[in-house]
């Protein structure tokens, strides 16, 4: 019986395969992933926006200085303060697809079927998505590129001076609509190191960890801002991680493998702990981020993952559409994947970066 295009579309749209054993995948280019398993899941804080033209977050930037001590009959004063600033971001749109030719499907059915050609095509698309998301998160953004999302190096900016000096990324004059001259406290902590030693880098990491540990005197519903030390993650490249490992292995066994064993730490954010003697900093695993290998400044990022999260839009959250005949290729069938995506850092001063 001759199969029609409708028959092929019915087959494709009713057979959305789960990836299972049957192939050995050696196409994967990155050894491990950070962004897709964590930042793009509910566990990692992914937020879904319903409607709207973009993303807005409100910052409380000014509390008005200090209270007064007054005389018994002194006249009152009333302060009207401009407390708030709006962060503004826009979604970017990721697109990919799965496509089959008619001949692939005709030759891979019935007694001629050798393997399920649908499985590797589906897996290939998800690998492309994962590796794209990983790379754009770690790359340096361009001010004139409006199609790509803002990632790590947009939000957490290096500076050679110790303190809250992480300003604008190169080429930008605002950060998510925030003018840092008007809101100087919207800067991340920075420092510079020379050597991966306890006297140099690790001392500066301890200082950065303390100085980004913000805690409100009176927690209130509706307000965020406290540093979440149980959601800390330390990211670095392989060269730096190997030097950390050498320090850890050289410690007295009674101290274990924590590079700051005498300061109180908290549990991990949920990143994998494989039980193979992971090197820790204040109870948090130091994680290898492969895309940072190309960064010759050998940075160490201390991130509060309560303040850095991905956002998407309802209806465009990894939405894979139905298979259709390709409009300009009548012997091809394709399903389009769309994902509205942006990364936001709602509180830069809870985060730090130390680099050479």
Residue pairs with C-beta under 8 A, 6 or more apart in sequence:
3 105
3 106
5 102
5 325
5 333
8 100
8 102
8 105
8 333
9 322
9 323
9 324
9 325
9 333
11 105
12 100
12 118
12 323
12 333
12 335
13 322
13 323
15 118
16 122
16 320
17 116
17 118
17 119
17 122
19 119
19 122
19 123
19 126
20 119
22 115
22 116
22 119
23 115
23 119
23 120
23 123
25 123
25 127
27 124
27 127
28 127
28 131
29 131
30 130
30 131
30 134
30 290
30 291
31 290
32 288
32 290
33 130
33 134
34 134
34 137
34 235
34 271
34 287
34 289
35 130
35 133
35 134
35 137
35 310
36 129
36 130
36 133
36 134
37 44
38 44
38 269
38 270
38 271
38 305
39 45
39 46
39 137
39 308
39 309
39 310
39 343
40 46
40 133
40 310
43 270
44 270
44 305
44 309
44 310
45 305
45 306
45 309
45 310
46 309
46 310
46 311
46 312
47 309
47 310
47 311
47 312
48 311
48 312
48 313
48 314
48 317
49 55
49 311
49 312
49 313
49 314
50 313
50 314
51 314
53 90
54 88
54 89
54 90
54 91
55 87
55 88
55 89
55 90
55 91
55 311
55 342
55 344
56 86
56 87
56 88
56 89
57 86
57 87
57 89
57 176
57 344
57 346
58 84
58 85
58 86
58 87
59 84
59 85
59 86
59 87
59 178
59 183
59 186
59 346
60 83
60 84
60 223
61 83
61 84
61 85
61 182
61 183
61 185
61 186
62 81
62 82
62 83
63 81
63 83
64 79
64 81
64 83
68 77
85 178
85 182
85 183
86 177
87 176
87 177
87 178
87 344
87 346
88 176
88 177
89 150
89 176
89 311
89 342
89 344
90 146
90 342
91 311
91 312
91 313
91 316
91 340
91 341
91 342
92 146
92 147
92 148
92 149
92 340
92 341
92 342
93 147
93 316
93 338
93 339
93 340
93 341
94 129
94 132
94 133
94 337
94 338
94 339
94 340
94 341
95 336
95 337
95 338
95 339
96 125
96 128
96 129
96 336
96 337
97 125
97 334
97 335
97 336
97 337
98 121
98 122
98 125
98 320
98 323
98 334
98 335
98 337
99 121
99 326
99 332
99 333
99 334
99 335
100 117
100 118
100 121
100 332
100 333
100 334
101 331
101 332
101 333
102 331
102 332
102 333
103 331
104 117
105 117
105 333
108 114
108 115
108 116
108 117
125 337
129 318
129 337
129 339
133 341
134 290
134 291
135 291
136 148
136 149
136 151
137 149
137 151
137 152
137 291
137 343
138 151
138 152
138 153
138 289
138 291
138 292
139 151
139 153
139 291
140 153
140 169
140 170
141 148
141 150
141 151
141 153
141 154
141 169
142 148
142 171
143 169
143 170
143 171
143 172
144 171
149 341
149 342
149 343
150 176
150 342
150 343
150 344
151 343
152 235
152 301
152 343
153 169
154 169
154 172
154 175
154 343
155 175
155 188
155 308
155 343
155 344
155 345
155 348
155 351
156 166
156 188
156 301
156 303
156 345
156 348
156 351
156 352
156 353
157 166
157 167
157 168
157 169
157 187
157 188
157 190
157 353
158 166
158 190
158 297
158 299
158 353
158 355
159 165
159 166
159 167
159 190
159 192
160 190
160 192
161 190
161 191
161 192
162 190
162 191
162 192
162 204
162 207
163 189
163 190
163 191
164 184
164 185
164 187
164 188
164 189
164 190
164 211
164 349
165 187
165 189
165 190
166 187
166 188
166 189
166 190
166 348
166 353
167 180
167 187
168 174
168 175
168 180
169 175
174 180
175 186
176 344
178 186
180 186
180 187
185 349
186 348
186 349
187 348
187 349
188 348
188 349
188 351
188 352
188 353
189 208
189 211
189 212
189 349
189 351
189 352
189 353
190 352
190 353
190 354
191 204
191 207
191 208
191 352
191 354
192 354
192 355
192 356
193 200
193 201
193 204
193 354
193 355
193 356
194 200
194 356
195 201
196 202
196 240
196 243
196 244
196 247
197 247
198 247
198 259
201 300
201 354
202 247
202 259
202 260
202 281
204 354
205 234
205 259
205 260
205 281
205 300
205 302
205 354
206 260
206 263
206 282
208 302
208 352
208 354
209 232
209 260
209 281
209 282
209 302
209 352
211 352
212 227
212 302
212 304
212 349
212 350
212 351
212 352
213 227
213 229
214 225
214 226
214 227
214 347
214 349
214 350
215 226
215 227
216 223
216 225
216 226
219 226
224 306
224 307
224 346
224 347
225 347
225 350
227 304
227 306
227 350
228 304
228 305
228 306
228 307
228 350
229 265
229 266
229 282
229 304
230 266
230 267
230 268
230 269
231 269
231 304
231 305
231 306
232 266
232 269
232 282
232 284
232 302
232 303
232 304
232 305
233 269
233 271
233 284
233 285
233 287
233 303
233 305
234 281
234 284
234 285
234 286
234 287
234 300
234 301
234 302
234 303
235 287
235 289
235 292
235 300
235 301
235 303
236 244
236 286
236 287
236 288
236 289
236 292
236 298
236 299
236 300
236 301
237 288
237 289
237 290
237 292
237 293
237 295
237 298
237 299
238 288
238 290
238 293
239 293
239 298
240 298
240 300
241 279
241 286
241 288
244 259
244 279
244 286
245 279
247 259
248 257
248 259
248 277
248 279
251 257
251 261
255 261
257 277
257 278
257 279
257 280
258 265
258 280
258 281
258 282
258 283
259 279
259 280
259 281
259 286
260 281
260 282
263 282
264 282
265 280
265 282
265 283
265 284
266 282
266 283
266 284
267 283
268 283
268 284
268 285
269 284
269 305
271 285
271 287
273 285
278 285
278 286
279 285
279 286
280 286
292 299
295 355
296 356
297 355
297 356
298 355
298 356
299 353
299 354
299 355
300 353
300 354
300 355
301 351
301 352
301 353
302 351
302 352
302 353
302 354
303 351
304 347
304 350
304 351
306 350
307 345
307 346
307 347
307 348
307 350
307 351
308 343
308 344
308 345
308 351
309 343
309 344
309 346
310 341
310 342
310 343
310 344
311 341
311 342
311 343
311 344
312 318
312 339
312 340
312 341
312 342
313 340
316 338
316 339
316 340
317 339
317 340
318 337
318 339
319 337
319 338
319 339
320 335
320 336
320 337
321 335
321 336
321 337
321 338
322 335
323 333
323 334
323 335
324 333
324 334
324 335
325 332
325 333
326 332
326 333
326 334
345 351
